[in-house]
Amino acid sequence: MGKLLLIALLAAFALAPSPGPAGRNDPRGGDPRGGDPFGPDLRARIARAQAYADSRPGVTGIVLRDRWTGAVHRGPAAGTLIWACSTPKLAMAVDLLLRADSGAVTLTAEDRDLLHRMLHSSDDAAAHALWTRYGGEAEFGRRFPSYGMTDMRFSDRHPHHWGWIRTTANDLDRLIEYVLTRLPARHRDYLVRELRTVDVNQQWGVWGAGPAARPGNKNGWADDNDDGSWIMNSVGFAGPGERYTLALMNDTRVISGGYEAGQETTTKIAEILFSGYFHP
C-alpha cells in the first residue's frame, strides 16, 4: 500500500503545472498556475504607473507585456491614435532586413551605416535616405501592418513621410513583439543590441527601467503636433531575456516645456514599473 501511495504522489507531482520561467533574476514573476500572471508586486506597480500617467499633462497610451506568461496591461489610451514620430524607424529596419533576406534588395555598407545611425541616434537624415531609396510609403507602408502596425494611418498633412503616421501604443506593442519573436535570430539579436546601446538622446522613456533591467528602446519625439505641442514616444524591452516589453505614446498637449514634460512622464512610468524590480 505504501509503495502504491508513493507512485501516486510522484505521478501527481509530475503532472502538476510548471511554475514558469520567473527564474533567479525575477522571483516575483506571476504564477501561471491560476494566480495573477503579473504577480502582486508588478500588479501594484502597474496601478501606480497608470495613476501617475493619468495625473500627467495630455494623454499617454501604455501597453506592458510579460512575454513569459502572456500577461498584458493596456491602459485606457492604448488605442489612441498619436503621431508616431521616429518610432517607425524600427519598422523600417525590420522591413529592410527582411527584404534583404528575400533578395528583393541588396543593402550596401552605406545602407548598413544608415540603419545604425537611424536606430542609434534616431538620425532623421539617415531614415529619409533609406525611405526614399527603398520605396517610401508604397513599399514600407504596405508592409508595416505585417509587423503589427495595423492601427496606423498616413496623414495628408505630411503625405508619404515615415514620421507623420498616426499610430497607437497597441501598434508599438505588436511591433516590438514581432522584433523579439518573429524575426530570424541574427536580426533579432542585431536590433536588440542597437536598442540597448542607443545614444544619450534616446536614453529616456523605457530607459527609465534602470541599468539592472538592461533596457533597450526606440524613441520618437517632435514639437510639430497639430497645436504645436510635443509628442514623446518610447517602445522597448526590459528584464532578463527581454521578458517585458513596454510601449508608451505621450501626447503632452504642452507647447512650452513639452519636451521635458513628456520625457519625465515616459521615463517615470518605466521607473515606477521596474526600478528595483530586478536583482543585479
C-alpha positions, 0 to 999 in steps of 0.5 A: 500500500505504501509503495502504491501511495508513493507512485501516486504522489510522484505521478501527481507531482509530475503532472502538476503545472510548471511554475514558469520561467520567473527564474533567479533574476525575477522571483516575483514573476506571476504564477501561471498556475491560476494566480495573477500572471503579473504577480502582486508586486508588478500588479501594484506597480502597474496601478501606480504607473497608470495613476501617475500617467493619468495625473500627467499633462495630455494623454499617454497610451501604455501597453506592458507585456510579460512575454513569459506568461502572456500577461498584458496591461493596456491602459485606457489610451492604448488605442489612441491614435498619436503621431508616431514620430521616429518610432517607425524607424524600427519598422523600417529596419525590420522591413529592410532586413527582411527584404534583404533576406528575400533578395528583393534588395541588396543593402550596401555598407552605406545602407548598413551605416544608415540603419545604425545611425537611424536606430542609434541616434534616431538620425532623421537624415539617415531614415529619409535616405533609406525611405526614399531609396527603398520605396517610401510609403508604397513599399514600407507602408504596405508592409508595416501592418505585417509587423503589427502596425495595423492601427496606423494611418498616413496623414495628408498633412505630411503625405508619404513621410515615415514620421507623420503616421498616426499610430497607437501604443497597441501598434508599438506593442505588436511591433516590438513583439514581432522584433523579439519573436518573429524575426530570424535570430541574427536580426533579432539579436542585431536590433536588440543590441542597437536598442540597448546601446542607443545614444544619450538622446534616446536614453529616456522613456523605457530607459527609465527601467534602470541599468539592472533591467538592461533596457533597450528602446526606440524613441520618437519625439517632435514639437510639430503636433497639430497645436504645436505641442510635443509628442514623446514616444518610447517602445522597448524591452526590459528584464532578463531575456527581454521578458517585458516589453513596454510601449508608451505614446505621450501626447503632452498637449504642452507647447512650452516645456513639452519636451521635458514634460513628456520625457519625465512622464515616459521615463517615470512610468518605466521607473515606477514599473521596474526600478528595483524590480530586478536583482543585479 
